[in-house]
Amino acid sequence: MKKLTLAFALAAALFGCAPATSSVETTTAAEASAAETEALPEVSYRHADIDGLDLFYREAGPKDAPTILLLHGFPSSSHQYRRLIDALGRDYHVIAPDYPGFGFSAAPESTLRGGSYAYTFDHLTDAIEKLVSQLGQRRVYIYMFDFGAPVGFRLALRHPDWVAGIISQNGNAYMDGIGPLLRAEWSLPAEKIPEARRKMLSLEATKMQYLAGASHEERVSPDGWMFDQLMIERPGRDAVLLSLMEDYHTNIEAYPSWQKWLREHEPPTLVVWGKNDPIFVEAGAKAYLRDVPDAELHLLDGAHFAVEEHAPEIATLVARFVDKAESKRR
């Protein structure tokens, strides 16, 4: 309860939205400033050597607290979780890595360009698996968004005993969730697919992922899509993303095994979804209830990158969910 109270206070301090209680309404400016300073976590920016590959990750919070592993999406990096880390990183141990070829992690030359590193979802998972092991984590809440779902579910299948709970934020695992943008690509003649995929690396396409379906565009910082685009345009990064687009079919093929894992293990599950997402649609969120009937489902009036619009709500939902799951273990 103390953690949840602090999470509420932190959401108020960071995002300007406080619970409607008289004690909050009468807080002085000086008290609010002190609360904000106390609430903000120390965030560390670290590097790990994973079989000779330099993997960047952000870390915050007490290491004896429940660990939340934040797995980012396409074409982003751990940068997308900067606000969520601030909101959760005081009371929970938060780890947010950049996959190989993303953000500030090393990007070995892709086999697509004659290099030695094959960018596949299996290999991304290998790196995250080794990072989690290297950090001595044996029980984590996996927060999965977009590309984070393929990595997160692969990790769960490899180490079911590591999974304290699943938090899926527009992290698709069902054909029901495939939206019009992906289906449009699948309907193209084979010779037109490479051009369509390359267009997904344009600034226009990156910005679209943040804004299409957004109900509060004024809350969506341009920092997100501009930072992503800066990373996309670094030498060799296009080959990383194109390789993973080519490998994406392996995720679709794996959906039945992920669903089976959910049915068999019934992990504590929180589904938070930007319901206006044109990439992974609302039906994908509701489909989780078929395999985990006790899952907690929240549909938000937002887009694919729902945290950009709804960081306060999502931070509070995650805090409540983790605290509830932890209380049941005691």
Number of C-alpha atoms within 10 A of each C-alpha: 11 9 16 21 13 20 27 21 23 29 27 19 20 18 15 10 14 16 12 8 8 8 8 13 10 9 12 10 9 9 11 15 13 12 17 17 12 12 22 17 21 13 17 12 11 12 17 17 13 16 9 8 15 17 25 23 22 20 20 22 22 16 13 9 13 19 24 25 24 26 27 26 24 16 20 23 25 22 20 22 20 13 18 22 28 22 30 27 26 23 23 24 20 27 24 24 30 26 29 24 25 25 24 19 19 16 21 18 19 21 14 15 12 9 10 11 17 18 25 18 21 16 15 21 21 16 21 22 20 15 20 18 12 12 10 9 14 13 18 21 24 27 23 25 26 23 22 26 26 28 27 28 27 22 20 21 16 12 13 15 12 18 20 21 22 27 27 24 25 31 28 30 26 21 14 15 21 19 17 14 12 12 11 10 15 11 10 11 8 9 8 11 15 13 9 13 15 15 13 17 19 14 16 12 16 21 16 17 20 23 24 18 20 24 16 14 16 11 13 20 12 15 11 19 23 14 16 23 20 11 20 24 13 10 10 17 20 16 19 24 23 19 19 18 18 14 15 15 10 14 22 15 10 15 17 14 15 22 18 13 17 21 15 11 13 16 20 21 25 24 24 24 32 27 23 20 26 20 20 28 22 22 17 22 27 18 18 24 15 12 17 19 12 14 19 16 16 18 16 18 17 24 31 29 25 26 24 25 25 20 19 23 18 21 23 21 19 22 23 18 20 24 17 14 17 14 10 7 6 5
